C-alpha cells in the first residue's frame, strides 16, 4: 500500500503532462487554421502575428483561436524598434539573451506606440528587419 501511495503523485504528474500537451496541440492547430489567411505568420506562447499585404494583425493564442486581435497598417507606421528588457537594441546586432522581447511600432496617427511580444530575440529581429524593409519600399 505504501508503494501505491508513492506512485500516486507520479500518476498525477503524467496526467497533467498529457493535458498540457493536448492543450498546446489544440492552440497550434487553431493557429494553423488562423494563419492560413496570411502571407506571413508567426506563433509563440505570447502572441500570434500575421501579415497580409500592408496589414499586421496580432492577438493572443488560445485553444479556440486567436483572441484580442488588433490590426495596424504598415502605411501608418513611422518607425519600428526592437526592445529587449524594455531597452531599444540594434536590429542588426541583437543581444544573445533577454527576458522581455517586443517589437515596438510608432504610428503616425496615434500618440501611443504598439508593442507585440516575442519569445525569441532572433525571431523578433528577423521580423523587425523584414518589416523595416517593407517600410522603406
Beta strands, then each sheet from edge to edge (+ up, - down):
strand 1: 40-43
strand 2: 48-52
strand 3: 55-62
strand 4: 65-73
strand 5: 77-84
strand 6: 87-89
strand 7: 101-107
strand 8: 114-118
sheet 1: 1+ 2- 3+ 4-
sheet 2: 6+ 5- 7+ 8-
end
